Each structure stands twice: as structure tokens, then as C-alpha cells.
Amino acid sequence: MAPPRTVTPVLEPIPETLAAATERLLELVSWTSIRTGAPPSDGSRWITCADITNAESVQRIVKDRARGEEYGRPGVPELVIGNYLFRDFVHAPLQLAGYLWARERRVPVLAGNVAVQDSGWIQHFRWLEPRAIVLPGDPLAGDDVAAVVADERSLDDALFDEVRRFAEPILEAFRVHRYVAPANAWGSILDSLGYGVQLAGRRDAELGLDAAWERWDAAIEGRTFPARRRPRRLQYEWAPGCTEEALVRAGCCLWYMTEAAKKDDGTTDYCTTCYLKPDEERLGILIEWKRKEAAREAGH
């Protein structure tokens, strides 16, 4: 499977200062949209935090998806579907959190404040009431959409406090049915934040990838998480003088458990960014992909 795709926020007008801060997230690699405010009344189905933190509701949604076309293919266990639903729900909001924290020095308030469209592979995310935690001197400070913390370390604390407030009730509802294990779920939580940090470094020339990851390393220093590993930055050269990087995930999507992941020789084909894949094999795939992408961009 391909690495998790990047969020394309499409943000509607909200209090002007917050709109100005968030519109820098526009025009990213497309696979989903981020909008603000309540979902439209157009008959579409939406999953809220209230739904996804209720164990009975979680089981119903997973079983509905097992009967659907997206996940309900032969050889896809209910465990994998449940794990994917968890990852789908938390990924876009936490990537947004990692991005805003690393690039804007803001922490979005997510707990109980998120909805995603129930459309198989989740593609539409709503930040229901845009609110943030900011530093003194931020243009949002003093606005009723923002709370102010004292300093940079307090902002780091606020990020991980908000991550726990948002993700832990969701994790517990999924764990009731053994759709997720805490260590793997927390690996996926950190991955999503890491993708946001990486995206911030890619999109902000003044920040850059090295500084973005240094900011992340400083923030997690001394902190413990119930995960067996942390996302890992992997840099590589794909042509002389041309470098790129990937994020090797700490969490597993469990796709290797499906029939689709079996090779003709009976071995398992792991995702390119899966921690289970050897780096030598991973780098071969990444370099080939990057060269083909460069050739396409050059019109060859």
C-alpha cells in the first residue's frame, strides 16, 4: 500500500485572524478536505466524536463497512477494518495538529470537536468549532477562539494534552472490541502527528525539514508514550545531489493480514513505510518511485 496521503485543507471563512492563520494550509497534496463548521444538511452521513467514542456505535460502523464495497473485500478481517477506521478518524485531525504546532506554533482544540464523512475511505473532515491554544504575542491572543499559554514548553505540553484528550476516548471504544491494541494505536497517533511535522518542514522554506524535526525531537524529549516505537525519519539520495525523505511508521495498518498482501511466492508484501519492511527493500521502492515522479514532471 502507498504511504498515507496528505491532507488538503479547504477552510471556510471563520473569525478573520484564525482564517488568516489556517489558509496557509491550502493547496497541499489532495486526498481529503478539511472544512470548518457543522456538516452540510445534504443527507450525507457523518461520524462524530460522540459516535466514535461509543463502543456500541463503533462496532456497528465497523460491521457496516465489512459489508460495504471499500473494505468488504474477500480476505479483509474485521480486525483490519476496525484498525483502519480508527486510523482514518484520527489521522487528518492529528496531522493538522502536528502541522499547526510545528509551523504556526498553535495547537488546535480537537477533543469532541471533529466529524468525518462516513464514506468508506474517509475523505471529508470537519473542524466543528475552530479554536486554538497559542503563545503570548500571537495575533490570536486575546481573541475568543484562542487560549494563551505561557511559553514554548507549555505549548508542547498543550499539544500532547490535546492529543490525549482527543484520541484516548476513541482508542478505548475501539479496544473494547479488540479492533486496536494500545501500543499499535499510539504508534499510529504519533505517526499522524509526525506527518504533520514533516509537512510543515516541506511547506515552509524558512522552517525546513531539519528544523521541523529538531522541534519535534525537543518536544518529545523526556516524554513517554504507550507505544513500542516512534515514527522514524528516513533520508535518502535518489539521484546525485538530490535527496528526499520518508517517514517510517511506528504503527501498523495490519494490511499484511489480508489476502491482497500475499505475493505469488507466498511471502508477505508490507507497505512501503511499514516498520516491518527492511530499509534496503524500502529504499529501492522509494528511489524508483521518486525517479519516475521526476521523469513525469520533466515530461519524459
BAFI-3210 file (N, C-alpha, C; in Angstrom, 3 decimals, decimal comma, padded with zeros to 6 digits):
// residues 300
n [1|2|3|4|5|6|7|8|9|10|11|12|13|14|15|16|17|18|19|20|21|22|23|24|25|26|27|28|29|30|31|32|33|34|35|36|37|38|39|40|41|42|43|44|45|46|47|48|49|50|51|52|53|54|55|56|57|58|59|60|61|62|63|64|65|66|67|68|69|70|71|72|73|74|75|76|77|78|79|80|81|82|83|84|85|86|87|88|89|90|91|92|93|94|95|96|97|98|99|100|101|102|103|104|105|106|107|108|109|110|111|112|113|114|115|116|117|118|119|120|121|122|123|124|125|126|127|128|129|130|131|132|133|134|135|136|137|138|139|140|141|142|143|144|145|146|147|148|149|150|151|152|153|154|155|156|157|158|159|160|161|162|163|164|165|166|167|168|169|170|171|172|173|174|175|176|177|178|179|180|181|182|183|184|185|186|187|188|189|190|191|192|193|194|195|196|197|198|199|200|201|202|203|204|205|206|207|208|209|210|211|212|213|214|215|216|217|218|219|220|221|222|223|224|225|226|227|228|229|230|231|232|233|234|235|236|237|238|239|240|241|242|243|244|245|246|247|248|249|250|251|252|253|254|255|256|257|258|259|260|261|262|263|264|265|266|267|268|269|270|271|272|273|274|275|276|277|278|279|280|281|282|283|284|285|286|287|288|289|290|291|292|293|294|295|296|297|298|299|300]
n.u [000,838|000,364|002,144|000,477|-001,735|-001,617|-003,210|-005,535|-006,462|-009,480|-010,591|-013,298|-014,604|-013,918|-013,574|-011,659|-008,835|-008,070|-008,761|-006,890|-004,595|-004,933|-005,274|-002,860|-002,529|-003,578|-003,771|-002,291|-001,056|-003,572|-006,140|-008,138|-010,566|-010,535|-012,796|-014,514|-016,886|-020,323|-021,376|-022,823|-026,376|-027,215|-027,997|-025,846|-023,827|-022,342|-019,673|-019,224|-017,272|-018,702|-019,959|-017,762|-016,528|-018,123|-018,557|-020,459|-021,512|-019,202|-018,728|-020,973|-020,529|-018,146|-018,978|-020,875|-019,183|-017,744|-019,503|-019,590|-018,391|-015,844|-014,080|-014,996|-013,894|-012,933|-011,058|-010,398|-010,104|-012,346|-010,966|-008,910|-010,419|-011,572|-009,233|-008,366|-010,486|-010,170|-007,616|-008,195|-010,014|-008,545|-006,328|-006,299|-007,146|-005,036|-002,783|-003,226|-002,940|-000,200|000,954|000,037|001,096|003,891|004,482|002,903|002,953|000,752|-001,905|-004,493|-007,791|-009,217|-010,619|-013,717|-014,553|-014,641|-015,672|-016,196|-016,845|-018,892|-017,888|-016,727|-013,488|-012,330|-012,830|-013,580|-013,338|-014,378|-013,704|-015,220|-015,714|-013,595|-010,925|-008,060|-004,894|-002,474|000,600|001,865|001,639|000,912|-001,118|-003,689|-003,987|-005,957|-008,219|-011,487|-011,409|-009,147|-006,925|-004,343|-001,019|001,900|004,585|006,989|007,480|005,209|003,377|004,116|003,410|000,670|000,011|000,388|-001,302|-003,762|-003,816|-004,094|-006,573|-008,240|-007,696|-007,538|-010,147|-011,349|-009,656|-010,130|-012,805|-012,554|-010,851|-012,395|-013,624|-011,434|-010,370|-008,220|-004,910|-003,424|-000,632|-000,026|-002,000|-001,230|001,194|000,254|-001,034|001,145|002,438|000,673|000,826|003,537|003,555|002,311|004,237|006,355|005,177|004,939|007,642|008,277|006,668|007,319|009,756|011,355|011,294|011,897|012,868|014,816|014,816|012,151|011,978|013,856|012,502|010,390|011,825|012,839|010,464|009,400|011,291|012,041|009,431|006,974|005,271|002,606|003,656|005,475|007,458|008,666|007,737|009,979|012,389|013,542|016,085|017,201|019,176|018,189|019,081|022,191|023,169|020,539|018,135|015,695|013,046|011,416|008,828|009,112|006,796|005,498|003,264|001,103|-000,857|-001,994|-002,503|-001,025|-002,192|-004,131|-005,447|-004,737|-002,216|-000,464|002,204|002,951|004,729|004,055|005,060|004,881|003,799|004,741|003,652|005,144|006,155|006,106|007,220|007,960|009,096|012,235|014,846|016,539|015,009|012,856|014,057|014,809|012,296|011,339|013,262|013,010|010,338|010,567|012,279|010,715|008,623|009,986|010,698|008,177|007,388|009,232|008,331|009,038]
n.v [-001,194|002,320|005,089|006,861|009,354|012,912|015,611|017,893|020,816|022,681|025,537|027,232|030,629|031,912|033,271|036,142|036,363|033,734|032,498|033,650|032,507|029,782|029,487|029,134|026,502|025,612|024,178|021,786|018,408|016,462|014,593|014,583|016,776|019,564|021,225|023,887|024,274|023,076|019,946|019,780|019,895|017,725|015,155|013,432|011,080|011,414|010,853|011,449|012,633|011,794|009,521|007,868|007,445|005,786|002,527|000,671|001,964|002,141|-000,576|-001,108|000,600|-000,475|-003,068|-002,426|-001,390|-003,649|-004,955|-003,381|-001,916|-000,792|-001,673|-004,223|-006,544|-009,798|-011,641|-009,595|-009,107|-008,398|-007,219|-005,801|-003,931|-002,510|-001,456|000,158|002,013|003,346|004,529|006,086|007,944|009,393|010,345|012,651|014,893|014,809|015,092|017,670|018,915|018,412|019,830|022,538|023,030|022,741|024,559|026,908|027,377|026,800|025,094|023,119|022,821|019,793|017,736|016,185|017,715|017,192|015,901|013,365|012,410|009,625|007,604|005,218|005,004|007,504|010,845|013,456|015,950|017,651|020,454|021,391|023,593|025,995|026,409|027,353|026,857|029,086|031,066|033,787|036,991|036,032|036,696|035,760|035,799|036,853|036,825|035,381|032,822|031,572|030,202|031,152|030,158|030,036|029,740|028,265|025,559|025,054|025,160|022,889|020,988|021,443|020,526|017,680|017,112|017,774|015,945|013,563|014,013|014,062|011,597|009,361|008,610|007,651|005,545|003,828|003,054|001,539|-000,432|-002,014|-003,883|-005,099|-004,081|-002,462|-002,405|-000,929|-000,166|-000,291|001,422|003,841|004,134|004,754|007,166|008,838|008,694|010,137|012,732|013,090|013,086|015,534|017,285|016,780|017,663|020,387|021,133|020,643|022,470|024,988|027,072|028,663|027,401|024,558|021,067|019,939|021,686|021,469|018,791|018,881|020,496|018,801|016,629|017,913|018,488|015,979|014,948|013,360|012,612|010,030|007,467|005,133|003,349|001,109|002,013|004,913|007,218|007,312|009,236|008,948|009,550|009,859|009,508|009,970|010,554|011,783|014,245|014,845|014,749|013,155|012,374|009,988|008,974|006,517|004,421|004,141|002,806|000,110|-000,708|-003,151|-004,335|-006,375|-008,678|-009,424|-011,086|-009,710|-008,782|-010,828|-012,231|-013,803|-015,835|-016,576|-015,130|-012,162|-008,930|-005,993|-002,654|000,256|002,161|000,788|-000,326|-002,939|-003,622|-004,205|-001,737|-001,675|-002,830|-001,079|001,387|000,900|000,826|003,425|005,061|004,303|005,106|007,885|008,635|008,026|009,819|012,257|012,072|012,158|014,748|016,147|015,685|013,438]
n.w [000,000|-000,534|001,070|003,781|002,614|001,954|003,642|002,230|003,217|003,039|003,843|005,265|005,557|008,740|012,092|011,454|012,077|012,666|010,308|008,595|009,601|009,085|006,355|005,122|004,915|002,586|-000,750|-000,704|-001,193|-002,606|-001,113|000,672|002,252|004,453|006,339|008,064|010,754|011,089|009,581|006,243|005,580|003,756|003,524|003,654|005,473|008,637|010,908|014,255|017,093|019,304|018,296|017,712|020,081|021,417|022,235|021,296|019,059|017,512|016,884|015,290|013,080|012,074|011,344|009,418|007,482|006,864|005,288|003,098|-000,039|-000,041|002,107|002,412|001,068|-000,144|002,226|003,998|007,245|010,030|012,100|010,780|009,379|011,506|012,663|010,561|010,466|012,916|012,480|010,211|011,271|013,199|011,822|009,945|011,644|013,580|012,006|011,111|013,606|014,182|012,086|012,423|014,950|014,534|012,456|012,718|015,396|017,014|018,666|017,701|019,030|019,479|020,789|021,028|018,917|016,234|013,079|010,634|007,275|006,611|004,489|003,486|002,575|004,417|003,522|003,986|006,344|009,257|011,156|013,812|015,639|015,277|017,276|019,210|020,901|021,924|021,806|023,885|022,366|019,922|017,041|017,481|020,201|022,879|021,365|021,196|020,210|021,023|023,481|025,740|026,398|028,536|027,521|025,162|025,938|027,396|025,350|023,927|025,862|025,843|023,286|023,448|025,562|024,387|022,300|023,736|025,000|022,791|021,393|023,185|024,337|022,009|021,298|023,488|023,048|020,733|021,627|023,252|021,577|020,616|018,295|018,077|019,440|022,291|022,088|019,316|018,351|019,542|018,268|015,691|016,253|016,922|014,475|012,788|013,859|013,300|010,471|010,070|011,145|009,382|007,014|007,598|007,611|004,948|003,566|004,419|003,719|005,309|007,760|007,239|006,804|008,550|010,804|011,545|012,387|014,436|016,215|016,857|018,063|020,317|021,637|022,315|023,941|026,944|027,357|027,703|025,934|025,369|023,354|021,238|019,629|017,834|015,210|012,448|010,850|007,575|005,486|002,095|-000,915|-004,159|-006,643|-007,957|-005,732|-005,136|-002,739|-000,633|001,674|003,804|006,067|008,357|009,637|012,992|013,799|012,714|009,878|009,567|007,153|006,098|006,930|005,171|002,216|-000,061|000,434|000,033|-001,728|-004,912|-004,391|-001,887|000,235|002,350|001,417|002,604|003,515|002,014|003,836|006,191|009,370|009,455|007,043|005,521|005,434|003,183|001,126|001,200|000,502|-002,130|-003,406|-002,857|-004,112|-006,799|-007,231|-006,815|-008,888|-011,124|-010,691|-010,976|-013,652|-014,866|-014,168|-015,612|-018,082|-019,505]
ca.u [000,000|001,096|002,168|-000,719|-001,751|-001,559|-004,468|-005,711|-007,498|-010,255|-011,143|-014,307|-014,391|-014,164|-013,042|-010,660|-007,452|-007,856|-008,806|-005,607|-003,587|-005,136|-005,300|-001,550|-002,580|-004,221|-003,025|-001,408|-001,384|-005,006|-006,899|-009,299|-010,776|-010,797|-013,649|-014,878|-018,311|-021,136|-021,543|-023,990|-027,617|-027,471|-028,278|-024,629|-023,649|-021,129|-019,288|-018,743|-016,525|-019,656|-020,136|-016,546|-016,117|-019,131|-018,133|-021,540|-021,559|-018,010|-018,936|-021,956|-019,891|-017,182|-019,709|-021,436|-018,107|-017,380|-020,462|-019,530|-017,508|-014,488|-013,298|-015,584|-013,386|-012,528|-009,783|-010,150|-010,728|-012,989|-009,917|-008,238|-011,380|-011,643|-007,976|-008,369|-011,437|-009,508|-006,561|-008,836|-010,660|-007,606|-005,160|-006,366|-007,070|-003,731|-001,841|-003,478|-002,347|001,249|001,301|-000,162|002,040|005,263|004,673|002,215|003,064|-000,616|-002,454|-005,941|-008,606|-009,834|-011,427|-015,149|-014,692|-014,293|-016,591|-015,705|-017,926|-018,912|-017,919|-015,709|-012,226|-012,764|-012,274|-014,039|-013,152|-014,902|-013,261|-016,555|-015,576|-012,159|-010,343|-006,647|-004,065|-001,428|001,612|001,725|002,097|000,261|-002,250|-004,936|-004,060|-006,991|-009,422|-012,266|-011,181|-007,834|-006,424|-002,927|-000,137|002,974|005,843|007,102|007,324|003,789|002,674|004,381|002,547|-000,710|-000,162|000,225|-002,536|-004,896|-003,789|-004,670|-007,994|-008,924|-007,511|-007,676|-011,512|-011,589|-008,905|-010,805|-014,013|-012,108|-010,195|-013,441|-013,863|-010,109|-010,043|-006,885|-004,113|-002,946|000,704|-000,092|-002,811|-000,417|002,132|-000,452|-001,265|002,404|002,676|-000,141|001,492|004,791|003,284|002,062|005,525|007,082|004,522|005,321|009,001|008,282|005,930|007,803|011,177|012,060|011,421|012,679|012,672|015,722|014,338|010,866|012,241|014,521|011,431|009,695|012,694|012,895|009,160|009,121|012,346|011,589|008,029|006,746|004,019|002,388|003,941|006,733|008,436|008,235|007,996|011,410|012,738|014,492|016,551|017,888|019,550|017,590|019,907|023,343|022,874|019,086|017,721|014,287|012,900|010,147|008,590|008,868|005,724|005,579|002,061|000,887|-002,241|-002,397|-002,859|-000,293|-003,038|-005,133|-005,018|-004,152|-000,820|000,331|002,863|002,769|005,576|003,546|005,569|004,015|004,224|004,427|003,568|006,465|006,631|005,878|008,444|008,288|009,828|013,661|015,175|017,124|013,892|012,087|014,769|014,710|010,967|011,246|014,124|012,377|009,152|010,977|012,819|009,586|007,914|010,800|010,597|006,855|007,388|010,059|007,644|009,673]
ca.v [000,000|003,580|005,804|007,683|010,530|014,179|016,322|019,179|021,581|023,700|026,151|028,249|031,822|031,819|034,523|036,541|036,063|032,298|032,192|034,037|031,552|028,447|029,425|028,703|025,059|025,304|023,741|020,668|017,208|016,257|013,348|014,851|018,198|019,999|022,404|024,282|024,382|021,865|019,316|020,255|019,115|017,243|013,729|012,641|010,531|011,888|010,225|012,461|012,107|011,079|008,194|007,078|007,143|004,874|001,208|000,042|002,649|001,740|-001,921|-001,017|001,222|-001,439|-004,158|-001,854|-001,286|-005,003|-005,351|-002,417|-002,192|-000,298|-002,577|-005,556|-007,422|-011,098|-011,702|-008,452|-009,409|-007,297|-006,560|-004,844|-002,859|-001,692|-000,730|001,212|003,045|004,140|005,335|007,072|009,005|010,258|010,780|014,027|015,879|014,845|015,687|019,102|019,365|018,440|020,897|023,845|023,176|022,898|025,693|028,119|027,437|026,788|023,760|023,133|022,098|018,722|016,808|016,399|018,856|016,667|014,992|012,909|011,838|008,169|007,298|004,224|005,665|008,824|011,872|014,791|016,163|018,926|021,028|021,938|024,930|026,272|027,035|027,003|027,242|029,884|031,688|035,241|037,714|035,520|037,544|035,231|036,009|037,825|036,505|034,383|031,492|031,090|030,245|031,507|029,509|030,944|029,668|027,206|024,242|024,927|024,850|021,467|020,250|021,578|019,633|016,279|017,040|017,775|014,659|012,547|014,305|013,702|010,235|008,261|008,064|006,903|004,299|002,938|002,493|000,521|-001,521|-002,905|-004,950|-005,552|-003,595|-001,884|-002,612|000,404|000,174|-000,025|002,625|005,002|004,297|005,459|008,531|009,561|008,804|011,213|013,972|013,170|013,507|016,967|017,949|016,672|018,545|021,757|021,345|020,654|023,595|026,269|027,143|029,282|026,375|023,468|019,757|019,713|022,447|020,907|017,580|019,281|020,983|017,595|015,900|018,654|018,413|014,644|014,549|013,167|012,171|008,610|007,131|003,683|002,804|000,365|002,733|006,232|007,396|007,492|009,975|008,217|010,376|009,068|010,188|009,231|010,900|012,528|015,571|015,010|013,997|013,114|011,634|009,335|008,717|005,098|004,493|003,408|001,987|-000,784|-000,718|-004,565|-004,806|-007,610|-009,815|-009,675|-011,863|-008,800|-008,525|-012,023|-012,311|-015,075|-016,863|-016,877|-014,195|-011,012|-007,637|-004,950|-001,288|000,846|002,865|-000,055|-000,623|-004,346|-003,789|-003,846|-000,457|-001,892|-003,024|000,169|002,422|000,584|001,247|004,880|005,669|004,077|005,959|009,282|008,838|008,039|011,081|013,319|011,931|012,654|016,202|016,679|015,414|012,314]
ca.w [000,000|-000,574|002,349|004,000|001,760|002,677|003,738|001,565|003,895|002,324|005,043|005,030|006,378|010,175|012,622|010,460|012,427|012,547|008,879|008,019|010,057|008,550|004,897|004,666|004,740|001,320|-001,923|-000,420|-001,960|-002,398|-000,984|001,507|002,502|005,821|006,390|009,413|010,998|011,082|008,267|005,500|005,695|002,401|003,577|003,817|006,823|009,293|012,167|015,194|018,239|020,159|017,698|017,663|021,454|021,941|021,772|020,531|017,775|016,774|016,338|014,209|011,917|011,524|010,685|008,192|006,500|006,443|004,247|002,015|-001,161|000,152|002,937|002,470|000,032|000,408|002,915|004,881|008,541|010,734|012,868|009,907|009,109|012,716|012,793|009,550|010,861|013,951|011,870|009,346|012,037|013,929|011,051|009,446|012,730|014,235|011,065|011,231|014,866|014,029|011,146|013,044|016,065|014,057|011,567|013,185|016,857|017,514|018,900|017,503|020,005|018,693|021,576|020,870|018,016|014,920|012,391|009,335|006,478|006,603|003,059|003,186|002,846|004,879|002,654|004,338|007,775|009,757|012,428|014,066|016,222|015,225|018,455|019,274|022,037|021,279|022,643|024,034|021,200|018,719|016,639|018,022|021,644|023,205|020,603|021,917|019,655|021,435|024,851|025,699|027,368|028,931|026,785|024,165|026,560|027,734|024,111|023,687|026,795|025,374|022,134|023,844|026,361|023,471|021,602|024,630|025,186|021,553|020,897|024,139|024,402|020,773|021,446|024,451|022,431|019,780|022,338|023,795|020,605|020,193|016,957|018,182|020,644|022,670|021,595|017,884|018,164|019,878|017,169|014,617|016,721|016,749|013,030|012,223|014,261|012,574|009,101|010,115|011,347|008,122|006,057|007,946|007,134|003,476|003,002|004,920|003,410|006,427|008,801|006,662|007,416|009,688|011,958|011,970|013,171|015,687|017,090|017,317|018,980|021,576|022,295|022,867|024,872|028,318|027,410|027,445|025,265|025,409|022,032|021,230|018,819|017,387|013,782|012,165|009,639|006,745|004,375|001,071|-002,154|-005,272|-007,792|-007,422|-005,211|-004,930|-001,556|-000,250|002,918|004,107|007,482|008,643|010,630|014,252|013,882|011,576|009,393|009,587|005,817|005,823|007,316|004,136|001,057|-001,049|000,782|-000,215|-003,024|-005,615|-003,779|-000,553|001,235|002,612|000,896|003,582|002,997|001,801|005,036|007,371|010,111|009,240|005,786|005,646|004,807|001,858|000,202|001,228|-000,233|-003,549|-003,867|-002,778|-005,130|-008,106|-007,304|-006,931|-010,236|-012,059|-010,469|-011,567|-015,102|-015,242|-014,036|-016,684|-019,339|-020,210]
c.u [000,877|001,147|000,895|-000,631|-001,919|-002,887|-004,445|-006,809|-008,168|-011,080|-012,101|-014,029|-014,813|-013,609|-011,742|-009,234|-007,156|-007,917|-007,460|-004,515|-003,714|-005,097|-003,930|-001,481|-003,168|-003,228|-001,962|-001,827|-002,784|-005,362|-008,115|-009,434|-010,988|-011,635|-014,014|-016,390|-019,029|-021,218|-022,791|-025,193|-028,025|-027,741|-027,043|-024,481|-022,305|-020,923|-018,693|-017,895|-017,449|-019,897|-018,925|-015,965|-017,134|-018,862|-019,201|-021,641|-020,372|-018,211|-019,928|-021,318|-018,925|-017,906|-020,385|-020,369|-017,665|-018,305|-020,380|-018,507|-016,053|-013,615|-013,749|-015,180|-012,974|-011,166|-009,458|-010,840|-011,354|-011,982|-009,223|-009,150|-011,482|-010,392|-007,901|-009,322|-010,826|-008,476|-007,148|-009,390|-009,632|-006,553|-005,241|-006,345|-005,690|-002,645|-001,993|-002,822|-000,830|001,715|001,178|000,831|003,445|005,461|004,094|002,398|001,698|-001,067|-003,959|-006,652|-009,455|-010,818|-012,903|-015,491|-014,417|-015,445|-015,965|-016,861|-017,789|-019,048|-016,850|-014,356|-012,550|-012,062|-012,635|-014,060|-013,679|-014,276|-014,426|-016,518|-014,089|-011,689|-008,913|-006,038|-002,822|-000,460|001,312|002,302|001,540|-000,886|-003,590|-005,088|-005,055|-008,261|-010,183|-012,131|-009,882|-007,633|-004,919|-002,173|001,130|004,181|005,847|006,883|005,873|002,957|002,891|003,494|001,097|-000,979|-000,445|-000,967|-003,755|-004,960|-004,435|-006,169|-008,819|-008,888|-007,807|-009,108|-011,876|-010,904|-009,628|-012,050|-013,659|-011,504|-011,210|-013,660|-012,564|-009,818|-008,662|-006,233|-003,495|-001,585|000,676|-000,909|-002,002|000,704|001,508|-000,736|-000,005|002,760|001,934|000,424|002,782|004,610|003,003|003,332|006,331|006,502|004,873|006,720|009,099|007,730|006,443|009,308|011,964|012,255|012,310|012,524|013,563|015,204|013,003|011,078|013,005|013,491|010,668|010,535|012,768|011,585|008,914|010,190|011,799|010,149|007,955|005,369|003,846|002,543|005,301|007,836|007,881|008,476|009,438|011,600|013,803|014,852|017,309|018,194|019,016|018,253|021,072|022,969|021,412|018,639|016,219|014,211|011,512|010,025|008,272|007,938|006,008|004,387|001,883|-000,584|-002,833|-002,786|-002,150|-001,114|-004,050|-004,549|-004,321|-002,674|000,086|000,913|002,617|003,592|005,173|004,079|004,646|004,635|003,789|004,365|004,971|007,015|006,418|007,201|008,872|009,090|011,285|013,963|015,743|016,027|013,070|012,745|014,737|013,393|010,866|012,066|013,516|011,165|009,545|011,533|011,708|008,799|008,664|010,722|009,250|006,814|008,210|009,441|008,257|008,749]
c.v [001,250|004,201|006,613|008,982|011,800|014,912|017,598|019,955|022,573|024,400|027,281|029,478|031,608|033,102|034,919|036,169|034,579|031,860|032,516|033,046|030,218|028,381|029,084|027,192|024,651|024,775|022,703|019,469|016,747|014,801|013,544|016,351|018,429|021,261|022,694|024,389|023,047|021,270|019,834|019,343|018,644|015,748|012,859|012,217|010,980|011,149|011,302|011,807|011,340|009,670|007,306|006,815|006,252|003,484|000,520|000,659|002,257|000,370|-001,898|-000,461|000,242|-002,545|-003,659|-001,773|-002,657|-005,507|-004,442|-002,782|-001,804|-001,286|-004,027|-006,445|-008,744|-011,029|-010,519|-008,706|-008,169|-006,521|-005,486|-003,655|-001,924|-000,864|000,419|002,346|003,947|005,081|006,425|008,241|009,943|010,892|012,248|015,060|015,970|015,353|017,205|019,652|019,456|019,576|022,269|024,082|023,472|024,183|026,992|028,370|027,608|025,347|023,819|022,324|021,082|017,874|017,149|017,395|018,467|015,828|014,606|012,259|010,321|007,706|006,284|004,767|007,115|009,914|013,292|014,948|017,548|019,268|021,896|023,361|025,269|027,073|026,544|027,452|027,896|030,447|033,177|035,950|037,196|036,457|037,056|035,474|037,131|037,620|035,409|032,984|030,883|031,203|030,438|030,744|030,338|030,943|028,458|025,816|024,013|024,612|023,396|020,604|020,280|020,673|018,217|016,087|016,955|016,483|013,577|012,775|013,882|012,197|009,137|007,748|007,257|005,544|003,330|002,307|001,395|-000,681|-002,497|-004,102|-005,505|-005,201|-002,953|-002,367|-001,268|000,767|000,512|001,242|003,878|005,212|005,077|006,911|009,377|009,709|009,994|012,578|014,176|013,593|015,010|017,768|017,931|017,610|020,001|022,079|021,410|021,957|024,952|026,323|027,746|028,290|025,246|022,184|019,544|020,421|021,910|019,665|017,876|019,778|019,804|016,837|016,593|018,518|017,057|014,183|014,484|012,715|010,663|008,436|005,613|003,040|002,117|001,106|004,112|006,353|007,808|008,198|009,198|009,074|009,505|009,948|009,367|009,537|011,707|013,949|015,845|014,125|014,119|012,408|011,028|009,211|007,233|005,034|003,647|002,481|001,173|-000,764|-002,120|-005,097|-006,114|-008,856|-010,185|-010,509|-010,980|-008,537|-009,726|-012,002|-013,685|-016,192|-017,189|-015,980|-012,991|-009,739|-006,555|-003,585|-000,671|001,499|002,063|-000,359|-002,075|-004,590|-003,401|-002,553|-000,629|-002,046|-001,738|001,242|002,164|001,045|002,767|005,560|005,499|004,983|007,424|009,568|008,889|009,348|012,229|013,276|012,439|014,173|016,863|016,444|014,304|011,105]
c.w [000,000|000,811|002,524|003,230|002,581|002,595|002,906|002,279|002,952|003,390|004,699|005,886|007,828|010,772|011,925|010,830|012,291|011,092|008,235|008,400|009,337|007,032|004,318|004,497|003,388|000,289|-001,594|-001,269|-001,605|-002,124|-000,114|001,697|003,989|005,743|007,832|009,521|010,876|009,681|007,568|005,703|004,303|002,355|003,720|005,275|007,392|010,605|013,055|016,281|019,182|019,628|017,941|019,052|022,154|021,366|020,927|019,138|016,906|016,128|015,175|012,944|011,260|010,766|009,408|007,102|006,004|005,340|003,018|000,956|-000,882|000,916|002,795|001,313|000,646|001,077|003,790|006,212|009,177|011,575|012,034|009,620|010,314|012,915|011,793|009,937|011,932|013,328|010,975|010,145|012,661|013,033|010,632|010,570|013,379|013,295|011,056|012,492|014,753|013,143|011,799|014,178|015,553|013,272|012,114|014,678|017,483|017,677|018,694|018,592|019,234|019,479|021,479|019,792|016,563|014,379|011,065|008,589|006,427|005,158|002,678|003,561|003,188|004,075|003,093|005,868|008,137|011,106|012,882|014,621|016,266|016,439|018,592|020,593|021,455|022,316|022,839|022,802|019,895|018,345|017,173|019,521|021,947|022,417|021,326|021,323|020,170|022,933|024,777|026,785|027,515|027,999|025,857|024,775|026,963|026,495|023,726|024,585|026,314|024,181|022,589|024,776|025,450|022,676|022,463|024,822|023,969|021,294|021,903|024,286|023,154|020,867|022,375|023,849|021,429|020,492|022,933|022,884|020,035|018,735|016,942|019,464|021,006|022,077|020,105|017,607|018,471|018,860|016,026|014,986|016,514|015,276|012,439|012,602|013,465|011,128|009,048|010,287|010,055|007,067|006,325|007,431|005,630|002,932|003,430|004,733|004,566|007,573|008,295|007,455|008,633|010,937|012,467|012,828|014,459|016,697|017,689|018,341|020,335|022,349|022,943|023,852|026,299|028,454|027,135|026,816|025,306|024,030|022,074|020,483|018,478|015,886|013,544|010,832|008,864|005,532|003,369|-000,143|-003,319|-006,611|-007,240|-007,009|-004,929|-003,773|-001,323|001,089|003,017|005,613|007,632|009,845|011,879|014,438|012,611|011,189|009,373|008,205|005,468|006,166|006,232|002,997|000,027|-000,793|000,507|-001,629|-003,646|-004,996|-002,350|000,541|001,338|002,060|001,884|002,899|002,930|003,058|006,313|008,061|009,926|007,962|005,990|004,888|003,403|000,807|000,085|000,352|-001,735|-004,140|-003,907|-003,865|-006,516|-008,287|-007,528|-008,327|-011,273|-011,932|-011,118|-013,093|-015,606|-015,214|-015,143|-018,054|-020,148|-020,233]
res [m|a|p|p|r|t|v|t|p|v|l|e|p|i|p|e|t|l|a|a|a|t|e|r|l|l|e|l|v|s|w|t|s|i|r|t|g|a|p|p|s|d|g|s|r|w|i|t|c|a|d|i|t|n|a|e|s|v|q|r|i|v|k|d|r|a|r|g|e|e|y|g|r|p|g|v|p|e|l|v|i|g|n|y|l|f|r|d|f|v|h|a|p|l|q|l|a|g|y|l|w|a|r|e|r|r|v|p|v|l|a|g|n|v|a|v|q|d|s|g|w|i|q|h|f|r|w|l|e|p|r|a|i|v|l|p|g|d|p|l|a|g|d|d|v|a|a|v|v|a|d|e|r|s|l|d|d|a|l|f|d|e|v|r|r|f|a|e|p|i|l|e|a|f|r|v|h|r|y|v|a|p|a|n|a|w|g|s|i|l|d|s|l|g|y|g|v|q|l|a|g|r|r|d|a|e|l|g|l|d|a|a|w|e|r|w|d|a|a|i|e|g|r|t|f|p|a|r|r|r|p|r|r|l|q|y|e|w|a|p|g|c|t|e|e|a|l|v|r|a|g|c|c|l|w|y|m|t|e|a|a|k|k|d|d|g|t|t|d|y|c|t|t|c|y|l|k|p|d|e|e|r|l|g|i|l|i|e|w|k|r|k|e|a|a|r|e|a|g|h]
***
